[in-house]
Amino acid sequence: MADYEMPSGGDWSIHRGGAIFLDGTEDVTIEGVNVHQAGGNGIFLSNHAWRTQLVGNTIGGAGDSAILLVGSTEFMNGTA
């Protein structure tokens, strides 16, 4: 089973991963990709993913979330 984390003080958690996972990237375009039955997240943009374009993609039956954009916090301090 995949590890899940609580990115904030709320009542939900996420798995920081996906069929397509970007972290620490710039100037990326994901275009015309079909993600089907990923069993988890489809496209995950984590932390630093500047100037990313998602164009004409199809995500079906992801299992968790189709597209996520999630940063990180330092404990409960959302300013980090």
PyMOL commands that place a pseudoatom at each C-alpha (Angstrom):
pseudoatom trace, name=CA, resn=MET, resi=1, chain=A, elem=C, hetatm=0, pos=[0.000, 0.000, 0.000]
pseudoatom trace, name=CA, resn=ALA, resi=2, chain=A, elem=C, hetatm=0, pos=[1.245, 3.491, -0.867]
pseudoatom trace, name=CA, resn=ASP, resi=3, chain=A, elem=C, hetatm=0, pos=[2.259, 5.958, 1.833]
pseudoatom trace, name=CA, resn=TYR, resi=4, chain=A, elem=C, hetatm=0, pos=[-0.185, 8.790, 2.429]
pseudoatom trace, name=CA, resn=GLU, resi=5, chain=A, elem=C, hetatm=0, pos=[0.585, 12.141, 4.052]
pseudoatom trace, name=CA, resn=MET, resi=6, chain=A, elem=C, hetatm=0, pos=[-1.457, 14.966, 5.524]
pseudoatom trace, name=CA, resn=PRO, resi=7, chain=A, elem=C, hetatm=0, pos=[-0.262, 18.121, 3.711]
pseudoatom trace, name=CA, resn=SER, resi=8, chain=A, elem=C, hetatm=0, pos=[-2.159, 20.444, 6.058]
pseudoatom trace, name=CA, resn=GLY, resi=9, chain=A, elem=C, hetatm=0, pos=[-4.019, 20.431, 9.331]
pseudoatom trace, name=CA, resn=GLY, resi=10, chain=A, elem=C, hetatm=0, pos=[-7.209, 19.361, 7.602]
pseudoatom trace, name=CA, resn=ASP, resi=11, chain=A, elem=C, hetatm=0, pos=[-8.964, 16.032, 7.541]
pseudoatom trace, name=CA, resn=TRP, resi=12, chain=A, elem=C, hetatm=0, pos=[-7.628, 14.630, 4.254]
pseudoatom trace, name=CA, resn=SER, resi=13, chain=A, elem=C, hetatm=0, pos=[-4.469, 12.912, 3.082]
pseudoatom trace, name=CA, resn=ILE, resi=14, chain=A, elem=C, hetatm=0, pos=[-2.763, 12.288, -0.249]
pseudoatom trace, name=CA, resn=HIS, resi=15, chain=A, elem=C, hetatm=0, pos=[-0.238, 9.962, -1.814]
pseudoatom trace, name=CA, resn=ARG, resi=16, chain=A, elem=C, hetatm=0, pos=[2.619, 12.086, -3.205]
pseudoatom trace, name=CA, resn=GLY, resi=17, chain=A, elem=C, hetatm=0, pos=[2.998, 10.188, -6.460]
pseudoatom trace, name=CA, resn=GLY, resi=18, chain=A, elem=C, hetatm=0, pos=[1.184, 9.504, -9.709]
pseudoatom trace, name=CA, resn=ALA, resi=19, chain=A, elem=C, hetatm=0, pos=[1.345, 8.005, -13.179]
pseudoatom trace, name=CA, resn=ILE, resi=20, chain=A, elem=C, hetatm=0, pos=[3.106, 11.278, -14.093]
pseudoatom trace, name=CA, resn=PHE, resi=21, chain=A, elem=C, hetatm=0, pos=[4.934, 12.923, -11.171]
pseudoatom trace, name=CA, resn=LEU, resi=22, chain=A, elem=C, hetatm=0, pos=[6.795, 16.249, -11.419]
pseudoatom trace, name=CA, resn=ASP, resi=23, chain=A, elem=C, hetatm=0, pos=[8.784, 17.794, -8.561]
pseudoatom trace, name=CA, resn=GLY, resi=24, chain=A, elem=C, hetatm=0, pos=[11.456, 20.478, -8.912]
pseudoatom trace, name=CA, resn=THR, resi=25, chain=A, elem=C, hetatm=0, pos=[10.723, 21.184, -12.583]
pseudoatom trace, name=CA, resn=GLU, resi=26, chain=A, elem=C, hetatm=0, pos=[10.349, 24.240, -14.809]
pseudoatom trace, name=CA, resn=ASP, resi=27, chain=A, elem=C, hetatm=0, pos=[9.032, 24.811, -18.344]
pseudoatom trace, name=CA, resn=VAL, resi=28, chain=A, elem=C, hetatm=0, pos=[7.371, 21.403, -18.811]
pseudoatom trace, name=CA, resn=THR, resi=29, chain=A, elem=C, hetatm=0, pos=[4.466, 20.691, -21.191]
pseudoatom trace, name=CA, resn=ILE, resi=30, chain=A, elem=C, hetatm=0, pos=[2.455, 17.476, -20.920]
pseudoatom trace, name=CA, resn=GLU, resi=31, chain=A, elem=C, hetatm=0, pos=[0.340, 17.236, -24.037]
pseudoatom trace, name=CA, resn=GLY, resi=32, chain=A, elem=C, hetatm=0, pos=[-1.889, 14.575, -25.563]
pseudoatom trace, name=CA, resn=VAL, resi=33, chain=A, elem=C, hetatm=0, pos=[-1.264, 11.946, -22.882]
pseudoatom trace, name=CA, resn=ASN, resi=34, chain=A, elem=C, hetatm=0, pos=[-3.882, 9.315, -22.020]
pseudoatom trace, name=CA, resn=VAL, resi=35, chain=A, elem=C, hetatm=0, pos=[-3.786, 7.978, -18.451]
pseudoatom trace, name=CA, resn=HIS, resi=36, chain=A, elem=C, hetatm=0, pos=[-6.285, 5.185, -17.813]
pseudoatom trace, name=CA, resn=GLN, resi=37, chain=A, elem=C, hetatm=0, pos=[-6.742, 3.002, -14.740]
pseudoatom trace, name=CA, resn=ALA, resi=38, chain=A, elem=C, hetatm=0, pos=[-3.699, 4.402, -12.931]
pseudoatom trace, name=CA, resn=GLY, resi=39, chain=A, elem=C, hetatm=0, pos=[-4.946, 2.955, -9.658]
pseudoatom trace, name=CA, resn=GLY, resi=40, chain=A, elem=C, hetatm=0, pos=[-3.908, 6.157, -7.866]
pseudoatom trace, name=CA, resn=ASN, resi=41, chain=A, elem=C, hetatm=0, pos=[-3.212, 9.725, -8.981]
pseudoatom trace, name=CA, resn=GLY, resi=42, chain=A, elem=C, hetatm=0, pos=[-3.034, 10.651, -12.659]
pseudoatom trace, name=CA, resn=ILE, resi=43, chain=A, elem=C, hetatm=0, pos=[-0.811, 13.762, -12.901]
pseudoatom trace, name=CA, resn=PHE, resi=44, chain=A, elem=C, hetatm=0, pos=[0.832, 15.141, -9.761]
pseudoatom trace, name=CA, resn=LEU, resi=45, chain=A, elem=C, hetatm=0, pos=[2.665, 18.483, -9.675]
pseudoatom trace, name=CA, resn=SER, resi=46, chain=A, elem=C, hetatm=0, pos=[4.566, 18.551, -6.392]
pseudoatom trace, name=CA, resn=ASN, resi=47, chain=A, elem=C, hetatm=0, pos=[6.195, 21.569, -4.766]
pseudoatom trace, name=CA, resn=HIS, resi=48, chain=A, elem=C, hetatm=0, pos=[8.244, 23.409, -7.404]
pseudoatom trace, name=CA, resn=ALA, resi=49, chain=A, elem=C, hetatm=0, pos=[6.721, 22.844, -10.862]
pseudoatom trace, name=CA, resn=TRP, resi=50, chain=A, elem=C, hetatm=0, pos=[6.890, 26.296, -12.442]
pseudoatom trace, name=CA, resn=ARG, resi=51, chain=A, elem=C, hetatm=0, pos=[5.435, 27.177, -15.850]
pseudoatom trace, name=CA, resn=THR, resi=52, chain=A, elem=C, hetatm=0, pos=[3.911, 23.732, -16.354]
pseudoatom trace, name=CA, resn=GLN, resi=53, chain=A, elem=C, hetatm=0, pos=[1.284, 23.310, -19.069]
pseudoatom trace, name=CA, resn=LEU, resi=54, chain=A, elem=C, hetatm=0, pos=[-1.245, 20.470, -19.223]
pseudoatom trace, name=CA, resn=VAL, resi=55, chain=A, elem=C, hetatm=0, pos=[-2.818, 20.460, -22.682]
pseudoatom trace, name=CA, resn=GLY, resi=56, chain=A, elem=C, hetatm=0, pos=[-5.356, 18.045, -24.170]
pseudoatom trace, name=CA, resn=ASN, resi=57, chain=A, elem=C, hetatm=0, pos=[-4.751, 15.136, -21.800]
pseudoatom trace, name=CA, resn=THR, resi=58, chain=A, elem=C, hetatm=0, pos=[-7.274, 12.444, -20.888]
pseudoatom trace, name=CA, resn=ILE, resi=59, chain=A, elem=C, hetatm=0, pos=[-7.434, 10.818, -17.453]
pseudoatom trace, name=CA, resn=GLY, resi=60, chain=A, elem=C, hetatm=0, pos=[-9.950, 8.082, -16.741]
pseudoatom trace, name=CA, resn=GLY, resi=61, chain=A, elem=C, hetatm=0, pos=[-10.360, 5.759, -13.768]
pseudoatom trace, name=CA, resn=ALA, resi=62, chain=A, elem=C, hetatm=0, pos=[-7.484, 7.332, -11.862]
pseudoatom trace, name=CA, resn=GLY, resi=63, chain=A, elem=C, hetatm=0, pos=[-8.427, 5.720, -8.552]
pseudoatom trace, name=CA, resn=ASP, resi=64, chain=A, elem=C, hetatm=0, pos=[-7.514, 8.729, -6.401]
pseudoatom trace, name=CA, resn=SER, resi=65, chain=A, elem=C, hetatm=0, pos=[-7.262, 12.170, -8.063]
pseudoatom trace, name=CA, resn=ALA, resi=66, chain=A, elem=C, hetatm=0, pos=[-6.924, 13.010, -11.744]
pseudoatom trace, name=CA, resn=ILE, resi=67, chain=A, elem=C, hetatm=0, pos=[-4.704, 16.117, -11.358]
pseudoatom trace, name=CA, resn=LEU, resi=68, chain=A, elem=C, hetatm=0, pos=[-3.072, 17.414, -8.161]
pseudoatom trace, name=CA, resn=LEU, resi=69, chain=A, elem=C, hetatm=0, pos=[-1.021, 20.536, -7.457]
pseudoatom trace, name=CA, resn=VAL, resi=70, chain=A, elem=C, hetatm=0, pos=[0.334, 20.297, -3.923]
pseudoatom trace, name=CA, resn=GLY, resi=71, chain=A, elem=C, hetatm=0, pos=[3.099, 22.157, -2.136]
pseudoatom trace, name=CA, resn=SER, resi=72, chain=A, elem=C, hetatm=0, pos=[4.667, 21.389, 1.218]
pseudoatom trace, name=CA, resn=THR, resi=73, chain=A, elem=C, hetatm=0, pos=[4.355, 22.921, 4.639]
pseudoatom trace, name=CA, resn=GLU, resi=74, chain=A, elem=C, hetatm=0, pos=[6.673, 22.993, 7.601]
pseudoatom trace, name=CA, resn=PHE, resi=75, chain=A, elem=C, hetatm=0, pos=[4.488, 21.413, 10.269]
pseudoatom trace, name=CA, resn=MET, resi=76, chain=A, elem=C, hetatm=0, pos=[1.414, 23.658, 10.430]
pseudoatom trace, name=CA, resn=ASN, resi=77, chain=A, elem=C, hetatm=0, pos=[3.185, 26.709, 8.996]
pseudoatom trace, name=CA, resn=GLY, resi=78, chain=A, elem=C, hetatm=0, pos=[1.848, 27.115, 5.441]
pseudoatom trace, name=CA, resn=THR, resi=79, chain=A, elem=C, hetatm=0, pos=[4.309, 29.905, 4.593]
pseudoatom trace, name=CA, resn=ALA, resi=80, chain=A, elem=C, hetatm=0, pos=[7.341, 27.651, 3.907]
for i in range(1, 80): cmd.bond("trace and resi %d" % i, "trace and resi %d" % (i + 1))
show_as sticks, trace
zoom trace
